[in-house]
């Protein structure tokens, strides 16, 4: 399939997939990209706001879409003869108005930007990091390792969903779980301590919460999240209450954890809650 663009024009990946009839649902397209089902120039891509230009080749399933620049509003007969296959034609990309859900688009972009900032911060400070995740199910590690070269500082992580895994792998105390619950600041701190000991990283962080839509209570409603960061023998913890879908709550958790780590490592605030 050929996708024609005007001279010096470009298009975002998620727009291209919609125009190419991969799906009319931006949410579904976002999931295709997130799940690693889309490749650009032979490389798996998990970022939806990638800009495509002349010569880029996008692959989804068995369908290949080649982005080509045209010299006029309509492909010439010679161009059509040389590229005799299914084509997509459109107006100027800048005039398109349909977009993914604004909240999803914005938080995805914010997380990507934060992960890139942390990527360069860890490299510049020569610090290593490890993660212990519960409600985010590995999402923290996924966003950070989307950055090429993250193996220079990311040592590993644990997704400990069950209490048994928290106790057996991360060494969270049984009394902590019984007295405070799996979703608590106390448990988050012990998770951060446990994963740091496991990987011997300079920095460690953890998340535990209730992403919903089930599992909430009056004391701890859906959206309750605790995060913890351990650095220089100090453990910092914070509590949040997020709203939104399960996916949005998980992404807000990742965003706030990245912000918290950046804040601690750069000491952007004079006082941090311990």
N, C-alpha and C positions, 0 to 999 in steps of 0.2 A: 504494500500500500504506500502511495506517495502522499505526503502532506505538504501542500504548497504554502509558502509564506512570502510576503512581500520583501523586497530588498531591505536589508538591515533590520528586519523585523525579527521577533522571537515569540515564543509561547511557553507557558508553564506546562510541566508534565501532566498535571491533573486536567488541564484544559484540553491537551492533545488527546488524552484517553477518552474524554467525553465526546470530542468532535469525531473521533474515529469509531464511535459507537461501541466502545468496549463496555460502557455502562452509562445510563443517563443519571445515575444516582451518585453524587459526589461522595457521599458517605461510603458507598461500596467501593468506589475508586480509591479512596483513602486507605481502606482496608487491604485492597489488592497491593498497594505500594508498601504499606506497613509490613505485610506478610512476606515481602521479598519476592513477589511474583512478577515484578517488572524489572527489566534490565535496560540500561542505556549504554550503547556501544559495547555490549558484551559483558558489562559489569552490573551486578545486582544493585539496585538503588532503593532505599527506603525513605527518601525525602520527596514529598509531593511538590514542593515549590522549587523545583529545579528548572532553570531556564534552558530551553532547547533552541538550537540555531541550525542554520544550514549544514547539512551533512550528518547530523545526529541520527542514530538508528535506535528506535525503541522496540523492545520485544516483550510481548505478553502472550503467554501460552504458546501457540504456534503462529501467532500473527506478528508480522514485522512491519513497522511503520518507519518510513524514511522521510526525514524533514528535508525539503528542497526549496531553494530560493528561486522565485520566478522573476523575470525581468519586466513583466507587464501584468496587468490585471488578470489576464487569462493565459494559461499555458499555450505556447505556440503549437502548430501541427507537428513540427519536428520534435518538440518535447513530448507530445502525446505519443508519437510513434516510438520514440526511444524508451518510453516508460509505460508500455501498454499493460496496465494492471489497474486494480481498484485505486481510486484517488479520493482525497478529501479536499474540498475547496471551501474557502471561507472569506469573510471580510477582514478588515484590519483588526488584529488582536486587541488593540487598545480600546476598541469600541465595544468589546464584549462586556456584558453586565452580570451574567450569571456567575456566581462564585460558591465555594463551599460554605457551610454554616460559619458565620463570622467568628463565633466563639471558638470553634474547633480550629479554624485556620490560624487565629491569633495565638492560641496557646501552643500549637505545634511549632510555630515560628519562634515563639519565645523560648521554648525548651531547647530547640536546635541552637539558638544563639547562646543560651546559657551553657549548653554542653560544650560548645566551641570555646567559650571563655575559660571554662574549667580545664579543658584539654590543654590549652596553652599555659594556663596557670600551673598545673601539675608539672608540665615539662620544664617551665622556667624555674620553678622552685625545687625541681628534682625530688618530688614527693610521690610516694606510691599510695594507692587507695584500694579499699575493698568494701563490699556492700553486703548487707543482710536485708532481704526484702520479704515482706509478707503480702500485704494487700496489692502491691504493684506487680507482683508476679514476674519480676525480671525486667520490667520496663525501664527502671533506672539504668541498669547495665546495658540495655539495648541502645538507649539514646547516647550514652557515653561512648560505647564501642562503635557507633556509626562513624566516629571520627577516625580516619586512617592514622595509624601510629599510636593508638591508645594503649597498645601492649607495652609501651615504654613505662607506663605508670599504673595501669590497671592490673592488679594481681589476680583478682577473681571475686566471686560472689556466691552467696547462698540464697536460694528461695526456700524459706522455711514457713510453709503454710500451717502445718499442724503444730499443736503444742508439743507433741512427741519430738518433732524435728527441731523445734526451738530448744528443747532440753537436751536432746542427744547430740546434736551437731554444734549448736551455739552455746551450750552450757547455761541456758537460762534456768534459774532456780525454780523448782517446783513450787516452793512457797511464794515466790513472786507471782507466778501465774495464778495460784489459788487466792492470794490476798488482793491482787490488783487487776488480774485478768490479762489476757493476751494483748488486748488493745489498751495500753497504758504507757505512760512515760517511763515507768520503772522497767517494764519489759523491753521497750525500745532501747534504753540505755544498756541493758544487759546483752541485747542482741549486738549492739555496736561493739561492746567490749569483747564478746565472744568471737565475732568475725575478725576483729583485729588480731586476736591471739592466734586464730586459725591460719591467717595468711601473713602475719607479721608485717602488716602495712604501716606506713607512717600515719595515714588518716583512714578512719573507717566511719561508715554511716549506716543507719538502719531506718526502716519505715514499718509501721504496723497500723492497721486501721480497718474501717468498715466501709468498703466501696459500694455496697448495696447491690441491687435494690432491697435485698433481705439482710437480716442479721442485726438490725439496729434495735435499740431499747430506749427507754426514757432517759436513762443516765448517759448512754452512749449512742446517740442517734446515727443513722447513716450519714457518712461524711466525716465522722470523727477520725482523726489521724494523729499519730504521734511520730515524730522523727527525732533521731539522736545522731550526734556527730562526736567522734572521739579523736582528739589530736593533742599531742604533748601531755599525755596522762590526764587530760581533763575531758569530761564528757558533758556535752551541752544537749539539752532537750527542749522541744517545743510541742505545743498542742495546737491543732487546727480543726475547724469545722467547715467543710466544703459543701457546696451544693452542686447539683448537676447530675448527669447520667453516670453510670459506673465508669465509663471510659474517661469522662471529664474529671471525675474525682481522682482517679488514678493519675491522670496527667497533671492536675493541680498539685498533687503530692510530689511528683517528680520535680516540678518547677520550683516548689518551695524548698525542697531538699537541696537542689542545686544552688539556689540563692543563699541558703543557710551556710553551705560549705564555703561558697565564695566569700560570704561576709566574714566568716571565722578566719579563713586563710589570709584575707587582705585586711582584717581588723577595721572594717569600714564603720563599725559602731564602737564607741568607747566601752559600753557595758553589754555583756552578753548574759542571757539567762542560763544559769548552770543547771 
